[in-house]
């Protein structure tokens, strides 16, 4: 017995034998590790294919597309113009592969190619689609099937496998003469690619220790050993040693101690389950023991993620009225860039809906050929058919979430084209379009999000007695005509910009019908639970609540209400829906801070999804839990104000290390980041705070800080925590490296990994932060 435990074999006794070079036997090539070296589709992709790249504005160019040996990178270049360096993309950044003409670009400009030759690559983040056409059906099939397989393999990889795969890709790029051997010069080049500015003396020492053959070249298992040493995690080795003791083997009982300190299920049964799941050594596994590699696998898995994995599924009560939820909402959804001269696209709706958005906006104007169009009036933005938008919404609405979608109509069409809009929605959306109140429920009460796979229309509604006759009347007297859509459009025009260069935009005359202030019975009949009305004022709204009526506020008006009557606005939002939208003054489609609107209980806080920034990071963080379904239950204090008092928390975050941070300037080999970490708290005004670590010079590969940042949070149920990594610059603005945002209630305590995201929300895998989180009630 050792310290009250059974004697057990030491780590050396459990390890599998290694060869003379000290490396374990693993396949050398990335594709071999993925099990796809013999795959026919992947083989064709490695050979390369000539594919037509269909441009968004029409026209096409034939390009040679070829999968690289890392199994992740696809390069493409012109057939003859060799001077220009090839472009590339990563398979890891593909959201989906669509066969046939299933994109706006191919529907518009792909008619010259047979449908079975066509396919589209839709990317994560904000990268534009890649519309492609092969020379033959067989080639198209190979690429569609091959990419799908590669995406599946990458998705199934553990974090350790991703690290291994990533470093093999770097090795292949650094091996300039492709002889599968690395000179010291090539190793130094590789280190710069890895974001490491390693001292020459130390790098040379490490190189010589791994050069067992003594030929001043690393190859095979020597190279594997060099990479394994680079990927060492001293902080995890220290943590493992703290719980395992001198024998460097973790028993199930010792793992229980670690789980208890993590605040997790620390039963013996759970400890044994973890060992069986993550331990790599079969001999250790049979004895309920865990070695360092298994412990690292566990901490790098979803089980060691900072996000509570229960929150990756729908876990909240979804049977409360819509007014009790924050609802992911988009402003000017049709835009791909800014609101002055940007492009309108149905693909923008697809992206927003696939990102979990549940309320999209359609600015509807008169079309010259009797077909209503969607675009930003009074500007140079391009136009898309209303009918095409509705078809895209039908196809994408419920791909990522089954919960209801709200169409926020800003209507500038006359009666005839309003009727056309109604016909299109009924014909295209069919049974998914909600046209009647739910049976068995008071028609004056809001439904719950359990109204699955239904589409609701938000717009003006005629009083019930006007629904039957075919004659139409204006809803309000001219003096009272202050509908939220018109108020919104007025701000867009009047506050566009003081600069003379944009004065001409005010002279642009969109086709707004003279009778646009009127509502056709056909369109009115489709508005059931989201009746758009002018805001009557808080006093009247609270005296006579109308749950199915909703008003919209510009960010400025919302701030004014919050400042003057915040508690009353919270009570209003507990019963009725409200929508907040950005000021039209912002030509670049900039966003506002959504947190202050959520603090007041506003449900539909609409943002420009096409504009990256901290505001969209907060939005993504707010809707990260509950299975990213686009609906998040508001805290009790906002559903039943004043609600229960919150318990204040002391939040301590120890920033320990970062791993494999991306290189910001790939063109400049000597450019290495000087990273620091900032932690921000976004919540009620008293909780908003930020603190940061010191920066680490020239190390984006494995910087270590060991700095503790301390916060006090008064209303934790509303707080978001944002982790930001930046590259320190003493002479100019710091450069953004990566970030991750999540709600404080979804954050797990203990030792956790944080998987960083890019500015546009795409994964930066394998880049991570390693932190320790501790929360204590005050």
Secondary structure, 3 states (H helix, E strand, C coil): CECCECCCCCHHHHCCCCCCCCCCCCCCCHHHHCCCCCCHHHHHHHHCEEEEEECCCCCEEEEEEEECCCCCEEEEEECCCCCCCCEEEEHHHEEEEEECCCCHHHHHHCCCCCHHHEEEEEECCCCCCEEEEECCHHHHHHHHHHHHHHHHHHHHCCHHHHHHHHHHHHHHHHCCCCCCEECHHHHHHHHHHCCECCCHHHHHHHHHHHCCCCCCCEECHHHHHHHHHHCCCHHHHHHHHHHHCCCCCEEHHHHHHHHHHHCCCCCHHHHHHHHHHHCCCHHHHHCCEECHHHHHHHHHCHHHECECHHHHCCCCCCCCEHHHEEECEECCCCECCCCCCCCECHHHHHHHHHCCCCEEEEEEECCCCCCCEECCCCCCCCCEEHHHHHHHHHHHCCCCCCCCEEEEEEECCCHHHHHHHHHHHHHHHHHHECCCCCCCCCCCCCCECCCCCCEEEEECCCCHHHCCCCCCCECCCHHHCCCHHHHHHHHHHHCCCCCHHHHHHHHCCCCCCCCCCECCHHHHCCCCCEEECCCCCHHHHHHCCCCCEEEEEEHHHHHHHHHHHHHHHHHHHHHCCEEEECCCCCCCCCCCCCHHHHHCCCCEEEECCCCCCHHHHHHHHHCCCHHHCCEEECCHHHHCCCCCCCCCEEEEEEEEEEECCCCCCCCCCCCCCCEEEEEEEECCHHHCEEEECCCCCCECCCCEEEEEEEEEECCHHHCEEEEEEEECCCCCCCEEEEEEEEEHHHECCEEEEEEEECCCCCEEEEEEEEEEEEEEEC
